[in-house]
């Protein structure tokens, strides 16, 4: 108790001047900020750190500044004494100094930008705080600015980009981002010097550092005025995700395709190829697809609940506009507490719980009017048709009561003659090396025209095998029916004819399952190289019975390729 009393007495003595407003500040007002700091016994710890950083000289110039100076005994000096000069300057000294005058007068609610580019709240009305810490003496004048004395040191937080470069346990993530960082001279902001041996020199060179990957992700994570949540996978989590994604990117050195766009007849066999460094392409795209889903704007209406604003939702959205339906799983893998940054939070995670179909292996939809690659015979025509709901009403009569569509565009192919039938190819870009279920969506001809007959069509897939050779896979109704029923699968037919063809229901929008296929190679990332579907009809134009039963006009909305793992997930979670 005696010791406690002595400490209390010492404290009162040391801070007597600190808690009293001086009557005469004329002497201090005639000195620089550095002279007032270095001569104030309450600021000896602060002064020593300023001098250690080398910033005392600047505080002794005519540059107009405001200093929030922490007094002795209110912060841990030892936390900063071991820092190198640059770190000390950034993390401590410049975090207590701002340009120009920031006087405490009346009601204040200000976000002050400091010399270290961080921002702190300066607020109050009569009594004031800085970064939530009390200020007990305000507006101490100097010839080159003003000073406020505060209890405690402002907390330095790196921004998310700074933390990305120095944080622990995520080297794989950091190394990938740093591949895209570069620094360049900004001549417009630099002070020009003399020409030396024909080379322009600069007295004061301003260097700018940018990261092209960060820019591509629409994430300003080095900007202090932004707010993000950055999910940072540990090296273990990164490599687990890498190994999970890589099989989908099964590139081969040379990939060949049926060049259907260049066909001059339905029986043409032209091909073209793409040659790539398969290992490099796979590695680059796998890493890119991991990092593109890690950053979330806290200002996005989908994500504000993540930082405690608004109510929890079942969706979160990345800066690349990808939406995830399982945020609880994704954020639930966070190791420890979210780490506060100056512009958001970092979340270290030990797994990445992304669904493949929401990230690297999505549902694929190919509207026929857009992806039609070639059409025969020459008399055949394709028309782009659009159906529009009356006064913006939903197209429930066409797509059922659950539709949200008020407008839809589809392709209508007409044969162009009494003795003709269409033969056409549809391109399928960005297909990955995985298993898809194939669907064809037919428009309801009975609702859109007098012709209420169904289509009778065959589908053949043109693709590249693992050895780089073009192949054809024939879909058949018998095989598709066996797949749906879980029955023993028949042999894949060697050709298509009337026995393999599919018939749609013309009285409704009919999504017809035509089969399943596993692509041996990946096409995503290959420019103008893709598999395709050839569509033909077994109708004989000389068979009056067939002509009366089936239409030769083809009204297809789209081809759908759905990853099997997605459909298995949907079936399990009905």
C-alpha positions as CSV (number, residue, x, y, z in Angstrom):
1,X,0.0,0.0,0.0
2,X,2.9,2.3,0.8
3,X,4.4,1.6,-2.6
4,X,1.1,2.2,-4.3
5,X,0.8,5.5,-2.6
6,X,4.3,6.5,-3.6
7,X,3.6,5.6,-7.2
8,X,0.4,7.6,-7.1
9,X,2.1,10.6,-5.7
10,X,4.8,10.4,-8.3
11,X,2.2,10.2,-11.0
12,X,0.4,13.3,-9.8
13,X,3.7,15.2,-9.6
14,X,4.8,14.1,-13.1
15,X,1.5,15.0,-14.7
16,X,0.6,18.2,-12.8
17,X,1.6,20.4,-15.7
18,X,0.1,18.0,-18.2
19,X,-3.4,18.3,-16.7
20,X,-3.3,22.0,-16.3
21,X,-3.8,24.5,-19.0
22,X,-0.8,27.0,-19.1
23,X,-1.6,30.6,-18.8
24,X,1.2,31.8,-21.1
25,X,2.1,29.9,-24.2
26,X,4.1,32.6,-25.9
27,X,7.5,31.0,-25.5
28,X,6.3,27.7,-27.0
29,X,4.6,29.5,-29.8
30,X,8.0,31.0,-30.8
31,X,9.6,27.6,-31.2
32,X,9.4,24.8,-33.7
33,X,7.5,21.6,-33.1
34,X,10.7,19.7,-32.6
35,X,12.0,22.3,-30.1
36,X,8.8,22.0,-28.1
37,X,8.8,18.2,-28.2
38,X,12.5,17.9,-27.3
39,X,12.2,20.4,-24.4
40,X,9.0,18.9,-22.9
41,X,9.9,16.4,-20.1
42,X,6.5,14.6,-20.6
43,X,7.6,13.8,-24.2
44,X,11.1,12.5,-23.7
45,X,10.1,8.9,-24.9
46,X,8.4,10.3,-27.9
47,X,11.3,12.6,-28.7
48,X,13.8,9.8,-28.5
49,X,11.8,7.7,-31.0
50,X,11.4,10.7,-33.3
51,X,15.1,11.3,-33.2
52,X,15.9,7.6,-33.7
53,X,13.7,7.7,-36.9
54,X,15.5,10.8,-38.2
55,X,12.3,12.8,-38.4
56,X,13.4,15.5,-35.9
57,X,15.0,17.5,-38.7
58,X,11.6,17.8,-40.6
59,X,9.8,18.9,-37.4
60,X,12.4,21.7,-37.2
61,X,11.6,23.1,-40.6
62,X,8.8,25.5,-41.7
63,X,6.6,22.7,-43.0
64,X,3.1,23.1,-41.5
65,X,2.2,20.0,-39.4
66,X,0.0,18.8,-36.6
67,X,1.5,16.4,-34.0
68,X,-0.5,14.1,-31.7
69,X,2.2,13.3,-29.1
70,X,1.9,10.4,-26.7
71,X,3.2,11.3,-23.2
72,X,5.6,9.2,-21.2
73,X,4.2,6.2,-19.4
74,X,1.1,5.8,-21.6
75,X,2.7,3.5,-24.3
76,X,5.3,0.8,-24.5
77,X,8.6,2.4,-25.8
78,X,10.2,-1.1,-26.1
79,X,7.7,-2.1,-28.8
80,X,9.3,0.5,-31.1
81,X,12.9,0.7,-30.1
82,X,13.9,-2.4,-31.9
83,X,12.4,-1.3,-35.3
84,X,14.7,-0.2,-38.1
85,X,14.5,3.4,-39.1
86,X,12.0,3.0,-41.9
87,X,9.7,0.8,-39.9
88,X,9.8,3.1,-37.0
89,X,9.0,6.0,-39.2
90,X,6.1,4.3,-40.8
91,X,4.6,2.4,-37.9
92,X,5.0,5.0,-35.2
93,X,6.3,8.5,-35.9
94,X,4.4,9.3,-39.1
95,X,1.3,7.7,-37.6
96,X,1.2,10.7,-35.1
97,X,1.8,13.5,-37.6
98,X,-0.5,15.0,-40.2
99,X,-0.1,17.8,-42.8
100,X,-1.5,21.3,-41.9
101,X,-3.3,22.4,-38.9
102,X,-5.9,20.2,-37.1
103,X,-7.1,22.3,-34.2
104,X,-9.4,21.1,-31.5
105,X,-12.3,23.5,-31.3
106,X,-16.0,23.0,-30.9
107,X,-17.5,19.8,-32.2
108,X,-15.1,17.6,-34.3
109,X,-15.7,14.4,-36.1
110,X,-12.8,14.1,-38.5
111,X,-11.0,11.3,-40.3
112,X,-7.4,12.5,-40.4
113,X,-5.0,11.2,-43.0
114,X,-1.6,10.8,-41.4
115,X,1.9,11.0,-43.0
116,X,2.1,7.2,-43.1
117,X,-1.1,7.3,-45.2
118,X,-3.2,5.7,-42.4
119,X,-6.3,7.4,-41.2
120,X,-7.5,8.0,-37.6
121,X,-10.6,9.5,-36.1
122,X,-10.2,12.8,-34.3
123,X,-13.4,13.6,-32.5
124,X,-15.0,15.3,-29.5
125,X,-16.8,18.4,-28.3
126,X,-14.8,20.2,-25.5
127,X,-12.9,17.0,-24.6
128,X,-11.3,15.1,-27.5
129,X,-9.9,11.7,-28.5
130,X,-7.6,10.5,-31.2
131,X,-7.9,6.9,-32.4
132,X,-10.1,6.5,-29.3
133,X,-7.4,7.7,-26.9
134,X,-8.0,10.7,-24.7
135,X,-6.3,14.0,-25.4
136,X,-5.6,16.0,-22.3
137,X,-3.9,19.1,-23.7
138,X,-4.8,20.6,-27.0
139,X,-3.7,23.2,-29.5
140,X,-0.1,23.8,-28.2
141,X,1.3,26.3,-30.7
142,X,4.6,26.2,-32.6
143,X,6.0,28.3,-35.4
144,X,5.4,25.4,-37.8
145,X,2.1,23.9,-36.5
146,X,0.3,22.7,-33.4
147,X,0.5,19.8,-31.0
148,X,-1.9,17.8,-28.9
149,X,-0.8,15.6,-26.0
150,X,-2.5,12.3,-25.7
151,X,-2.6,9.2,-23.5
152,X,-1.3,6.3,-25.5
153,X,0.1,5.7,-29.0
154,X,-2.1,5.4,-32.1
155,X,-2.3,1.8,-33.2
156,X,-0.6,1.0,-36.5
157,X,-2.3,-1.5,-38.7
158,X,-0.9,-2.4,-42.1
159,X,-3.3,-2.4,-45.0
160,X,-4.2,-5.7,-46.6
161,X,-1.6,-5.4,-49.3
162,X,1.1,-4.5,-46.8
163,X,0.1,-7.5,-44.7
164,X,0.0,-9.8,-47.8
165,X,3.7,-9.0,-48.2
166,X,4.8,-9.7,-44.7
167,X,2.3,-12.0,-43.0
168,X,3.1,-15.6,-42.0
169,X,1.8,-19.0,-43.1
170,X,0.7,-18.1,-46.6
171,X,3.8,-18.1,-48.7
172,X,2.0,-19.7,-51.7
173,X,-0.6,-17.0,-51.8
174,X,2.0,-14.2,-51.4
175,X,4.4,-15.6,-54.0
176,X,1.6,-15.7,-56.6
177,X,0.5,-12.1,-56.0
178,X,4.1,-10.9,-56.0
179,X,4.6,-12.2,-59.5
180,X,2.5,-9.4,-60.7
181,X,4.1,-6.5,-58.7
182,X,6.4,-4.1,-60.5
183,X,7.8,-0.6,-59.8
184,X,8.3,2.2,-62.3
185,X,9.4,5.8,-62.4
186,X,6.7,8.4,-62.6
187,X,8.4,11.2,-64.7
188,X,5.4,13.6,-64.3
189,X,5.8,13.5,-60.5
190,X,9.6,13.5,-60.4
191,X,11.9,16.5,-60.4
192,X,14.0,16.6,-63.6
193,X,17.7,16.9,-63.3
194,X,20.4,17.3,-66.0
195,X,21.0,15.1,-69.0
196,X,24.0,12.8,-68.4
197,X,25.5,11.0,-71.5
198,X,22.2,11.5,-73.3
199,X,20.2,10.0,-70.4
200,X,17.6,12.1,-68.4
201,X,18.4,12.1,-64.7
202,X,16.1,13.2,-61.9
203,X,16.9,15.1,-58.7
204,X,13.9,13.6,-56.9
205,X,12.7,10.4,-58.4
206,X,9.1,9.3,-57.6
207,X,8.7,5.5,-57.9
208,X,5.2,4.0,-58.2
209,X,4.5,0.3,-57.3
210,X,1.5,-1.4,-58.9
211,X,0.2,-5.0,-58.9
212,X,-1.6,-5.9,-62.1
213,X,-3.3,-9.0,-60.5
214,X,-4.8,-6.8,-57.7
215,X,-6.1,-4.5,-60.4
216,X,-7.6,-7.3,-62.4
217,X,-9.4,-8.5,-59.2
218,X,-11.0,-5.0,-58.8
219,X,-9.6,-4.9,-55.3
220,X,-7.9,-1.7,-54.1
221,X,-6.4,-3.5,-51.1
222,X,-3.6,-0.9,-50.8
223,X,-6.1,2.0,-50.6
224,X,-6.5,3.2,-47.0
225,X,-10.0,4.5,-47.8
226,X,-11.4,1.1,-48.9
227,X,-12.7,-1.8,-46.8
228,X,-12.3,-5.4,-47.6
229,X,-12.3,-8.9,-46.2
230,X,-9.3,-10.9,-47.6
231,X,-9.5,-14.7,-47.2
232,X,-5.9,-15.8,-47.0
233,X,-5.4,-19.6,-47.3
234,X,-2.5,-21.2,-45.4
235,X,0.0,-23.0,-47.6
236,X,-1.8,-26.2,-46.7
237,X,-5.2,-24.9,-47.8
238,X,-3.7,-23.4,-51.0
239,X,-2.1,-26.6,-52.1
240,X,-5.2,-28.7,-51.2
241,X,-7.2,-26.4,-53.4
242,X,-4.6,-26.5,-56.1
243,X,-4.6,-30.3,-56.2
244,X,-8.4,-30.2,-56.3
245,X,-8.6,-27.8,-59.3
246,X,-5.7,-29.1,-61.4
247,X,-7.4,-32.2,-62.9
248,X,-10.0,-29.9,-64.5
249,X,-7.2,-28.2,-66.4
250,X,-5.8,-31.3,-68.2
251,X,-4.0,-29.5,-71.0
252,X,-2.1,-31.4,-73.6
253,X,0.7,-30.1,-75.8
254,X,-1.3,-30.0,-79.0
255,X,-5.1,-29.9,-79.0
256,X,-6.9,-30.5,-82.3
257,X,-10.5,-29.5,-83.1
258,X,-13.0,-30.0,-86.0
259,X,-12.9,-26.5,-87.6
260,X,-16.6,-26.4,-88.0
261,X,-16.7,-22.6,-88.6
262,X,-14.6,-23.1,-91.8
263,X,-16.6,-26.0,-93.2
264,X,-17.8,-25.5,-96.8
265,X,-20.2,-28.5,-96.7
266,X,-21.8,-30.7,-94.1
267,X,-19.3,-33.5,-94.9
268,X,-16.2,-31.2,-94.5
269,X,-13.3,-32.5,-92.3
270,X,-11.1,-29.4,-91.8
271,X,-9.3,-29.2,-88.5
272,X,-7.1,-26.8,-86.7
273,X,-4.8,-27.0,-83.6
274,X,-3.4,-25.1,-80.7
275,X,0.0,-25.9,-79.2
276,X,0.8,-24.7,-75.7
277,X,3.1,-25.4,-72.8
278,X,0.6,-27.7,-71.0
279,X,2.3,-27.6,-67.5
280,X,2.7,-23.8,-67.5
281,X,-0.9,-23.2,-68.7
282,X,-2.4,-25.5,-66.1
283,X,-0.3,-24.1,-63.3
284,X,-1.1,-20.5,-64.2
285,X,-4.8,-20.9,-64.6
286,X,-5.2,-23.1,-61.5
287,X,-3.5,-20.5,-59.3
288,X,-5.5,-17.7,-60.9
289,X,-8.8,-19.4,-60.2
290,X,-7.8,-19.9,-56.6
291,X,-6.9,-16.2,-55.9
292,X,-9.8,-14.6,-57.9
293,X,-12.3,-15.6,-55.2
294,X,-10.6,-14.5,-52.1
295,X,-11.4,-10.7,-51.7
296,X,-14.7,-9.3,-50.7
297,X,-15.7,-5.6,-50.4
298,X,-17.1,-4.8,-47.0
299,X,-19.1,-2.0,-48.7
300,X,-20.9,-4.5,-51.0
301,X,-24.5,-5.0,-49.8
302,X,-24.0,-8.8,-50.0
303,X,-21.0,-8.6,-47.6
304,X,-21.7,-6.0,-44.9
305,X,-22.9,-8.6,-42.4
306,X,-19.3,-10.1,-42.5
307,X,-18.1,-7.1,-40.5
308,X,-21.1,-6.7,-38.3
309,X,-23.3,-4.4,-40.4
310,X,-26.7,-5.6,-41.3
311,X,-28.2,-9.1,-41.1
312,X,-26.6,-12.4,-42.1
313,X,-27.4,-13.5,-45.6
314,X,-26.9,-16.8,-47.4
315,X,-24.7,-15.2,-50.1
316,X,-21.4,-13.4,-50.3
317,X,-19.9,-11.8,-53.4
318,X,-16.3,-11.3,-54.4
319,X,-14.8,-8.3,-56.0
320,X,-14.9,-10.3,-59.3
321,X,-18.7,-10.6,-58.9
322,X,-18.7,-14.3,-58.1
323,X,-21.4,-15.3,-55.6
324,X,-21.1,-18.0,-53.1
325,X,-24.1,-19.8,-51.5
326,X,-22.2,-21.3,-48.5
327,X,-20.5,-18.4,-46.7
328,X,-20.8,-20.2,-43.3
329,X,-18.6,-23.0,-44.6
330,X,-16.1,-20.5,-46.2
331,X,-15.7,-18.2,-43.2
332,X,-16.0,-21.1,-40.8
333,X,-12.6,-22.3,-41.8
334,X,-11.0,-19.1,-40.3
335,X,-8.0,-19.8,-38.0
336,X,-8.3,-17.7,-34.9
337,X,-10.0,-14.3,-35.0
338,X,-10.2,-12.0,-38.1
339,X,-7.0,-9.9,-38.1
340,X,-7.8,-6.1,-38.2
341,X,-6.1,-4.1,-40.9
342,X,-6.2,-0.4,-41.7
343,X,-8.6,-1.1,-44.5
344,X,-10.5,-4.2,-43.5
345,X,-9.8,-7.7,-42.1
346,X,-7.6,-10.6,-43.1
347,X,-9.0,-14.1,-42.4
348,X,-6.4,-16.9,-42.3
349,X,-8.2,-20.1,-43.4
350,X,-7.0,-23.7,-43.3
351,X,-9.3,-24.8,-46.1
352,X,-11.2,-23.3,-49.0
353,X,-14.8,-24.5,-49.0
354,X,-15.7,-23.3,-52.5
355,X,-18.2,-25.3,-54.6
356,X,-16.6,-26.2,-57.9
357,X,-19.7,-25.1,-59.9
358,X,-19.6,-21.7,-58.2
359,X,-15.9,-21.2,-59.0
360,X,-13.7,-23.0,-61.4
361,X,-16.2,-25.5,-63.1
362,X,-19.5,-23.7,-63.7
363,X,-22.7,-24.6,-65.4
364,X,-22.2,-23.9,-69.1
365,X,-25.1,-22.5,-71.2
366,X,-24.8,-22.1,-75.0
367,X,-27.7,-20.1,-76.5
368,X,-28.0,-21.5,-80.1
369,X,-28.5,-18.2,-81.8
370,X,-25.2,-17.0,-80.3
371,X,-23.0,-20.2,-80.6
372,X,-24.2,-21.5,-84.0
373,X,-21.0,-22.2,-85.8
374,X,-22.2,-23.2,-89.3
375,X,-25.4,-24.2,-91.1
376,X,-26.2,-26.2,-94.1
377,X,-27.7,-26.4,-96.7
378,X,-27.1,-23.0,-98.3
379,X,-30.9,-22.4,-98.4
380,X,-31.3,-22.9,-94.6
381,X,-31.6,-19.8,-92.5
382,X,-31.3,-19.0,-88.8
383,X,-33.4,-16.2,-87.2
384,X,-32.9,-14.6,-83.9
385,X,-36.3,-14.5,-82.2
386,X,-37.3,-12.7,-79.0
387,X,-40.5,-13.3,-77.0
388,X,-41.5,-10.5,-74.7
389,X,-44.0,-10.6,-71.8
390,X,-46.9,-8.1,-72.3
391,X,-46.1,-4.9,-70.4
392,X,-43.2,-6.6,-68.7
393,X,-45.2,-9.6,-67.4
394,X,-43.4,-12.9,-66.8
395,X,-43.3,-15.5,-69.5
396,X,-45.1,-18.1,-67.4
397,X,-47.1,-19.5,-70.4
398,X,-43.8,-20.5,-72.0
399,X,-41.5,-21.3,-69.1
400,X,-43.8,-22.3,-66.3
401,X,-45.1,-20.6,-63.2
402,X,-41.7,-20.3,-61.5
403,X,-40.0,-18.3,-64.2
404,X,-38.6,-14.8,-63.6
405,X,-38.1,-14.2,-67.3
406,X,-40.0,-11.3,-69.0
407,X,-38.0,-11.5,-72.2
408,X,-36.1,-14.4,-73.9
409,X,-34.1,-14.7,-77.2
410,X,-33.7,-18.0,-79.0
411,X,-32.7,-19.4,-82.4
412,X,-35.1,-20.5,-85.1
413,X,-33.6,-22.5,-88.0
414,X,-35.7,-23.0,-91.1
415,X,-34.7,-25.5,-93.8
416,X,-35.2,-23.1,-96.7
417,X,-37.0,-25.6,-99.0
418,X,-39.5,-28.4,-99.4
419,X,-36.8,-30.9,-99.9
420,X,-34.3,-29.6,-97.4
421,X,-33.5,-30.2,-93.8
422,X,-31.0,-28.3,-91.6
423,X,-27.6,-29.7,-90.6
424,X,-25.7,-27.4,-88.3
425,X,-22.9,-27.2,-85.7
426,X,-22.8,-25.4,-82.3
427,X,-19.5,-24.5,-80.7
428,X,-18.9,-25.2,-77.0
429,X,-16.0,-23.0,-75.7
430,X,-14.5,-23.1,-72.2
431,X,-15.4,-26.8,-71.6
432,X,-13.1,-28.4,-68.9
433,X,-11.8,-31.9,-68.5
434,X,-14.6,-33.2,-66.3
435,X,-17.9,-35.1,-66.8
436,X,-21.0,-33.2,-67.9
437,X,-24.6,-34.0,-68.4
438,X,-25.9,-32.7,-71.7
439,X,-29.3,-31.1,-72.2
440,X,-31.0,-29.5,-75.2
441,X,-33.7,-26.9,-74.4
442,X,-36.4,-26.8,-77.1
443,X,-38.9,-23.9,-77.3
444,X,-42.6,-24.8,-77.3
445,X,-43.5,-24.6,-81.0
446,X,-47.2,-25.2,-80.2
447,X,-47.2,-21.8,-78.3
448,X,-45.2,-19.9,-80.9
449,X,-46.5,-21.0,-84.3
450,X,-49.1,-23.0,-86.1
451,X,-46.6,-25.8,-86.6
452,X,-47.1,-28.0,-83.4
453,X,-45.0,-30.9,-84.6
454,X,-41.9,-32.0,-82.6
455,X,-38.3,-32.2,-83.7
456,X,-36.6,-35.5,-84.4
457,X,-32.9,-34.9,-84.1
458,X,-29.5,-36.6,-83.6
459,X,-26.5,-35.1,-81.7
460,X,-22.9,-35.9,-82.4
461,X,-20.0,-34.5,-80.2
462,X,-16.8,-33.5,-81.9
463,X,-13.9,-33.5,-79.5
464,X,-10.1,-34.1,-79.0
465,X,-8.9,-37.2,-77.2
466,X,-6.0,-37.4,-74.8
467,X,-3.5,-38.2,-77.6
468,X,-4.5,-35.0,-79.6
469,X,-6.7,-36.7,-82.2
470,X,-10.2,-35.6,-83.2
471,X,-13.0,-38.0,-82.4
472,X,-16.8,-38.2,-82.6
473,X,-19.1,-39.3,-79.9
474,X,-22.7,-40.3,-80.9
475,X,-25.4,-39.5,-78.3
476,X,-28.4,-41.9,-78.4
477,X,-31.8,-42.0,-76.8
478,X,-31.4,-45.5,-75.5
479,X,-28.1,-44.7,-73.8
480,X,-29.6,-41.5,-72.2
481,X,-32.7,-43.4,-71.0
482,X,-30.5,-46.0,-69.4
483,X,-28.4,-43.4,-67.6
484,X,-31.5,-41.7,-66.2
485,X,-32.9,-45.0,-65.0
486,X,-29.7,-46.3,-63.6
487,X,-29.9,-49.4,-65.9
488,X,-27.1,-51.2,-67.6
489,X,-25.7,-49.0,-70.3
490,X,-25.9,-50.1,-73.9
491,X,-22.9,-49.7,-76.3
492,X,-22.3,-46.3,-77.7
493,X,-23.6,-46.4,-81.3
494,X,-21.0,-46.2,-84.1
495,X,-23.4,-44.0,-86.2
496,X,-26.7,-42.1,-85.7
497,X,-30.0,-42.8,-87.4
498,X,-33.7,-43.0,-86.7
499,X,-33.1,-45.4,-83.7
500,X,-30.7,-43.0,-81.9
501,X,-32.7,-39.7,-82.4
502,X,-34.4,-37.7,-79.8
503,X,-38.0,-36.2,-79.9
504,X,-39.1,-33.2,-77.9
505,X,-42.5,-32.3,-76.5
506,X,-43.7,-29.3,-78.6
507,X,-46.3,-28.3,-76.1
508,X,-43.9,-26.9,-73.5
509,X,-40.4,-25.7,-73.0
510,X,-38.8,-29.1,-73.1
511,X,-35.3,-29.7,-71.6
512,X,-34.2,-33.0,-73.1
513,X,-31.4,-35.0,-71.5
514,X,-29.3,-36.4,-74.3
515,X,-26.5,-38.1,-72.4
516,X,-23.2,-37.7,-70.5
517,X,-19.6,-37.3,-71.5
518,X,-16.2,-37.0,-69.9
519,X,-13.9,-34.7,-71.7
520,X,-10.3,-36.1,-71.8
521,X,-8.7,-32.6,-72.3
522,X,-9.4,-29.1,-71.1
523,X,-10.3,-26.2,-73.5
524,X,-10.7,-23.4,-71.1
525,X,-7.9,-20.9,-71.8
526,X,-7.4,-22.0,-75.4
527,X,-8.2,-19.3,-77.9
528,X,-10.6,-20.4,-80.6
529,X,-10.1,-24.1,-79.8
530,X,-13.3,-25.9,-78.6
531,X,-15.4,-29.0,-79.0
532,X,-18.7,-28.7,-80.9
533,X,-22.0,-30.5,-81.4
534,X,-23.4,-31.4,-84.8
535,X,-27.2,-31.5,-85.1
536,X,-28.8,-33.5,-87.9
537,X,-32.2,-35.1,-88.5
538,X,-33.0,-38.7,-89.7
539,X,-36.1,-37.4,-91.5
540,X,-36.3,-38.4,-95.1
541,X,-37.7,-35.5,-97.1
542,X,-39.3,-38.1,-99.4
543,X,-41.2,-39.8,-96.6
544,X,-44.6,-38.2,-96.4
545,X,-45.4,-39.9,-93.0
546,X,-42.2,-38.5,-91.4
547,X,-42.8,-35.1,-92.9
548,X,-46.3,-35.1,-91.4
549,X,-45.1,-36.2,-88.0
550,X,-42.0,-34.1,-87.5
551,X,-41.1,-30.5,-88.2
552,X,-37.9,-29.6,-90.1
553,X,-37.8,-26.2,-88.4
554,X,-35.6,-26.3,-85.3
555,X,-36.4,-24.0,-82.4
556,X,-33.7,-24.5,-79.8
557,X,-33.2,-22.1,-76.9
558,X,-29.8,-23.5,-75.7
559,X,-27.5,-26.4,-75.1
560,X,-26.7,-27.0,-71.4
561,X,-23.6,-28.7,-70.0
562,X,-24.0,-29.3,-66.3
563,X,-21.2,-30.8,-64.2
564,X,-22.2,-34.2,-62.9
565,X,-21.0,-33.3,-59.4
566,X,-23.4,-30.3,-59.3
567,X,-26.4,-32.5,-60.2
568,X,-25.4,-35.1,-57.6
569,X,-25.2,-32.3,-55.0
570,X,-28.6,-30.9,-56.0
571,X,-30.1,-34.4,-55.9
572,X,-28.7,-35.0,-52.4
573,X,-29.9,-31.6,-51.1
574,X,-33.4,-31.5,-52.5
